[in-house]
Amino acid sequence: MNAEHKQPGPWVKSSYSGSGGGDCVEVAAAPTVMHVRDSKLPNLATLTFQAAHWSALTNSVRHHA
């Protein structure tokens, strides 16, 4: 496992999350991957997506929402 998988950050929440809590995810970009975690449980598991896969996912959501 390389360094970008071990120490992601900084973590960022969507501007759509608001300040009232709720169901939010945070993301942290690295050169070739995107890390995703639950903002309410940041010490639990983190999902890691290859940059191309993350881009495809977010583009799909934007166009089908």
Secondary structure, DSSP 8 states (H G I E B T S, - for coil): --HHHHS----EE-TTS-SS--S-EEEEE-SSEEEEEETT-TTS--EEEEHHHHHHHHHHHHHH-
